[in-house]
Amino acid sequence: MRSGGVAPTTEATLQALRAAEFPVAGQYIYLNHAALGPLPRRTADAIAELAQDFRDRGVLAEAKWFGAIARTRALVAQLLNVSPDDLAFTKNTSQGLNIVAASLPWRPGDVIVTVRGEFPANVYPWLALQQRGVQVRFVKMRHGQICLADLESALQGARLLAISWVQYSNGFRIDLEAVSRLCAQRGVWLCLDAIQGVGALPIDLQATPVDFCAFGAHKWLLAPQGVGVLYVNPRVRDLLQPANVGWLGVEWRDYTAFDYDSPLSASAARYEEGTRPLVGIAGLEQSLRLLLEVGPEPIAAHLLDLTDYLAQRLLERGYSVLSPLEPRQRSGILTFCHAQRSAQELFAALRQARIVGAVREGGVRISPHLYNTREEMDAVLAALPV
């Protein structure tokens, strides 16, 4: 494991943001961003301002806030290194995955590969296709990890791989570059569930192409529930004919006199159907600005530093770490257990000390973010039984 900390200037920046933006840190040691991220102050303030404007002015407030749609789309594009035209706003990860599942041209006998142990959001949209004659083939994890050789074998004759960038239970991160290359070589569509990575780790969808990428914004992106993103690679956009079509997915020639002959939007906005979650989008804009101020690389370095620090000391105290320790397989998630103590007992000890984590797959899952500190990792150690 690595040693050392974040560079002093970055550390100072993170601590300034902690004081200015994260009131939750004054109440709890909050280490559950893999479940739900607390709203930064600027995000909550923007949402409150929007609500007040619509309370006081109704439709007259729209002109002020609708600009957030284009601005937020551009910020997501910057984060992923894609074009804004490749992005559609959704309600959550599940909706994005369901758009993909329902809108591709499946044939009876087609095979979808996914991983046994995936979060159910990335399983049920594919299982639902079995009624159309599509087969779902599962790859088993080995000791909490996904082996590239197992994927390679399972992809024989497959049309799509549905896989998480980061596994929710133990934080295992796939080698996205290798998986992207493997799918390209096999002519297999790659659909990435990225909710446990985006906001915590750098991602570049130009350098590591995928066909589809879906994620909600309420975890590591520190945004409200009810807003998400679907990325559709332009190379497959015309293959993904929307199963659900709405008026906002249309390229209107005249927005004041609707012409029913108007075509679907040429951009990924064709998948947006109807009224967008403006409250969530306005909040997401502010959270993205905060995350981009720091930068994906410094955030990832900080999270790896915190989880390295905690993992090493847990191992020294006789705990078992269920998360991978290989740097390239790491994420912002650290899951651990103890041979003589149940996960519920460990979880309860942490909650007694006002430390917020989660129980997953027989272990305690800790998932810090940019504003958490090494001192808080020490507090975790102090609260756990020996």
Order of alpha helices (4+ residues) and beta strands (2+ residues): alpha-beta-alpha-alpha-alpha-beta-alpha-beta-alpha-beta-alpha-beta-alpha-beta-beta-beta-alpha-alpha-beta-beta-alpha-beta-beta-beta-alpha
